[in-house]
Amino acid sequence: MYDFHLDDIIAFVRSKNARTVALQMPEGLKTHALRLSDQISEATGARCIIIGDPCYGACDLYRNHSAIADVLVHLGHAAMPSLGATDRVLFVEVGLPFEIEPILKKAMPSLIGRIGIVTTIQHSSMIRPAMDLLRAEGKEVFVGIGDTRIHHPGQVLGCNVSSAIAVAHEVDTFLYIGSGNFHPLSVALQTGKKVVVIDPITNEVRELGELSDRILRQRHAAIARSRDVQRFGVLVSSKVGQARMPLALDIVDRLKKHGRKGDIIVMEEVRPEQLLPYEVGGFVSTACPRLAIDDQMRYPKPILTPQELEIVLGERSWDDYRLDMIDG
Ligand code: SF4
């Protein structure tokens, strides 16, 4: 089903006269790694090296690629313009095309008023057909341009929905094309608009109301558990597109101002067992914003976002709850 743009990869490897090619991809594509490696090697004569570490986004670009290979082919994500470009890296946006008309027709009764379209990179090729179909139904349609963390109009990341925010004032309902709940939840919470999801994997149309309430209840509980915490671990990721040391330093200063303490802990990948040695009452994560929201149940101590810590410290009210976002 996936389109790996093999011809583009082969042309890139040849154009760089590369003898070694590092392949980086998210977990969901790794079952294709051996076949891709064979195909690239057979076509170019280059040796492929598969990077086995987890990869969650373009924020996770393998920094030491020049130490292991002549070029890096990063599959499954669009380039993040704010991280800058190198001519030794090729981003391959692995699309998952599908027939959008039947599911969009199913969603039509829920699509009220002016419509904004957002999606992840896997389905960005579906934006144009969705626009055409909605306009044929007489809808006004908007697709926003994001900030410099975002490559394509209408593209959203779990940590950045600036393309939705850019058109939110003109939109009554957002249509999210894709699977999972985190991205549409981010759009709903950051824009305050209704979001209708069409999920090509489950062939399901859904609205977010109940999920949004459940996650907010969980976040409220994590904040309540942190009210009396005196010492926090402040987590900083060393991944190139997640590292926010200035924010972590600011958090430590603010904790101090409120008579509490923060200790900065830097790690490449945050996992529950890595946090066990630290005798703190809770953590504040400046790494991927999804960590606190998606993975909290895996951690015995509360993990807050920076905005949630503001609520704990009385600097922000619960009514002004915001998800953590990383700007470009
Ligand atoms: S920081 Fe998290 S949400 Fe943002 S691109 Fe990276 S993995 Fe995705």
Boltz pocket constraint, residues with backbone or C-beta under 6 A from the ligand:
constraints:
  - pocket:
      binder: B
      contacts: [[A, 56], [A, 57], [A, 58], [A, 59], [A, 60], [A, 157], [A, 158], [A, 159], [A, 160], [A, 241], [A, 242], [A, 287], [A, 288], [A, 289], [A, 290], [A, 326]]
      max_distance: 6.0
